[in-house]
Amino acid sequence: MVVTSPRTRAPRARRPYSGTREINEQSELGAVYMRTLIGAQRRLGLSVCLVTCGALALLPLLFTIEPELGKFRVFGLGLPWFLLCLATFPMLVLAGWFYVRQAERSEREFAELVERP
Amino acid sequence: MTSGYAVVAVMVVVLGTILVGAYGLRVSRTTSDFYVASRTVSPWWNASAIGGEYLSAASFVGIAGLIFAYGPDMLWFPVGYTAGYLVLLTMVAAPLRRSGAYTLPDFAEARFRSRVVRGVASSLALAIGWLYLLPQLEGAGLTLNTVTGAPDWAGALVVTVVVTVNVMSGGMRSITFVQAFQYWLKLTAITVPIIFLVAVWQVRGADSLTEPEFPSFRQDTEVSFQRQATIHAEQEIVIRGTGVVDGERLEDRELLLTSGYHRIDGGSKFTFPKDAPVPHLSTMAHNTNESWSLPASSGADFPLYGAYSLIIATFLGTMGLPHVIVRFYTNPNGTAARRTTLIVLGLLSVFYLMPPIYGALGRVYTPELLMTGQTDAVVLVLPTRMIDGIGGQLLGALVAGGAFAAFLSTSSGLVVSLAGVLSQDVLRLGGVRGFRISAVLACLVPLAMTFVSTTMPVADMVGLAFAVAASSLCPLLLLGIWSPKTTTIGAVAGMLAGGVPALTAGLVTMFTDTGDSWYEILLSRPAAWTVPLGFTVMYVVSLATQKHVPAGVQRTMVKLHAPENLGLDGSGSSSSGQERS
C-alpha cells in the first residue's frame, strides 16, 4: 500500500499557545505563570531580608541579655564595634549580591518557560 | 576654628556644584530631560548619584556626632541607613522601576488607579521631604558657623539659594552629574583626613580610646558657648575668660567653677585648664570612655525599645524617601535597577566605615564639645585640633567642603523630587515653568522652618523623617507590590494610620519640649509602634474591602514583575499616564 497523501481531516493535536500569549490574554494559565513568578521572587526577597536583617536585629537583644558580651574584644575592638562597624557591611553586600544573582536566575527560568512555543 | 582655607573650600564646592550643573544645562532641553535624565544613565553613574544624594548631613557630620556623644548604640544609624538599601533591593527595586513610576505618587496611581491614593501619597511625600530638608539646612548653618563664625541662618540661606538656582536651571540631568560627583567628593573628604588622623594618633602613642577615665582637656582649651548650656562639673576647675556664669558677668578674669551644676550663657568664652575633667552637658549621660564604649551607655530610658525603633525606622524607611525613589526611573530596566542598588550598597558600606572613627577619636581630642553640646561639629573640629599648622587647616578645609557637598547634594535631590510632586499634584502647573516655580516653593518652606525649630541633633531629625516614611509609604510599596489583595481603601487607611501618628510624634518632638516625660521615647522614636500599625491597618482593611480591589490589578502585577524583554503587555489597554512627554 502506498500513501499518496497524509491524512489531513483528522483533528490535529492543538498546538499550545506560548506562555507569553497566555499571560497577555489574561487566561487562567497565564495567571498561574505570573503567580509562580511573583511567589518565587517574594520568597527569595523575604528570605534574604529576614535572614540578614533578622540576624542584625538580634544583636541589641543579645547585648541586653548578656552585657558581658559588650566587653569581649575582637582585633582590639569591642565586640559591638567590631560587629556593627566592620562585619555588618561586607555581609550586607554579600547578601545583596546573592539576591541579585538568584533573582536574575529565576527571571531567566521564567523567560524560558513562557517563551517556549 | 575659623579658618580661611575652610571658607575657600566651601566656596569651591559651591562654585563647583554650580559649574557642573551649568554643564548639564547645555544638554537638558526637553521636559523629559528635566525630570528623568531621559533614562540614559549607566548603573555606575546612577549608583554614585544615589550615594551622593543619600549621604546627607546626617551621614557626614551627624552620625559621628551621635557616636561621639552616646556611644555604640548609635552605630545603628550607619548600619540601618545601609541595610535599608538591602530591603529596598530585595523588595522594591525592580518592581518599582517596572511600574514606570517617576515619583511615589506616580507609583500609587499606577498601582491603584486612584486619585485619592495618589493625593495621600503626595502629601506624605511632601511632609517627609520637608522633614528631611530641615536638618540639611540646620547642618549647613552649623558648618558655616563652625568654620567662619557666621550666624546659623547664613549657611541655610546659602544652601537654599545654590540648590534652587541649580535645580531650576538644570533639572535632573545636571543633578545626576552633580550627585555622582558629590559622592566621590564626600568619600574623599571623609577618608583622606581619617588616614592622617589615625596616623597622628598612632605616632603619638595610640592612647587607648576606652580608658576607664572621664574625658579631660588635653591642653588649655578655649571654649566658646554658642548657646546657653547647663553643665555639670565633677570637681572644682579654675576657668578664665569673658561671659556669664550663673547670671554673674565676668570680664576676662578667673573664676572657680565649683563642682555641681552651672548655667553658662550663650556668647561666653572661657579657657579651661589642661588635664581638668570636662564638665558635661546636664542633658547628656556622663560616661568614662570605657563605659561609653559599651552598649546601652547613652543613658536613655528604655534603650532596647529605642534601638529597635531605630532599626525598624531605618531598615524600612529608606524605600519611602522621595528622593531615593526618583533615581530608579533613570535605570533602563528592572535588572539594571537591581544592579544599581547593589553598587549603592557597596558604595555606602565603604563610606560608613569612617564616621565611627571620628566619633571615637573625638572622645580623646575634642571632649569640650560634650560640654557645649555641639557634638555634630566633631568631624569639622577634629582635623585642626589633632594636626597643627597648615596641614590640619587644609584637612579641616577638606572636611568642611565635604560637609557642604553633603548638604548641597541631599537638598538638591530632595528639592527635585519635591518640586516634581508640587508641580504635578499641588500646583497642577505643567512644563518647565511649573517645575521651576515648584522648586522655589520646595526650598522656601523648610528655610522658614529653620527659624522656629529647636536644636536637635541632625541625625535624630533625619531619623524622624525615616520613621514617617517607614510607617506610611513603606506599607504602600511593600503591600502594593507583593499583595494583589491590597485595595484602594486599605491603602489610604494604612498610610494615614501609620503616617499621621508618626508625623505628629515627629513634629511634637521637634518643636516642643517634651522633657523627661515617660512617653518621650514613644514620640522621639515612634517607628516601633507606628510601622506595625500602618501595616496592620492596610492589610486588615484590604481584606475587609475585597470588593474594591482596583480593576486590572492582574495586569498591573504583570507589569511590576515580568521582565521587560518578554514583550508582556502587562499594562493592557488601559495604560496611561506612565510615559511623560
Interface residues (C-beta under 8 A of the other chain):
Chain A: T20 I23 N24 Q26 A31 M34 L37 I38 Q41 R42 L44 G45 L46 V48 C49 T52 C53 L56 A57 P60 L61 F63 T64 P67 G70 K71 G78 P80 W81 L84 C85 L86 T88 F89 P90 L92 V93 A95 G96 W97 Y99 V100 A103 E104 E107 F110 A111 V114 E115
Chain B: P72 L75 W76 P78 V79 T82 A83 Y85 L86 V87 L89 T90 M91 A94 T210 S293 L294 P295 A296 P303 L304 A307 Y308 I311 F315 T335 R338 R339 T341 L342 L345 G346 S349 V350 Y352 L353 P356 W482 Q554 R555 M557 V558 H561 A562 P563 N565 L566 G567 L568 D569
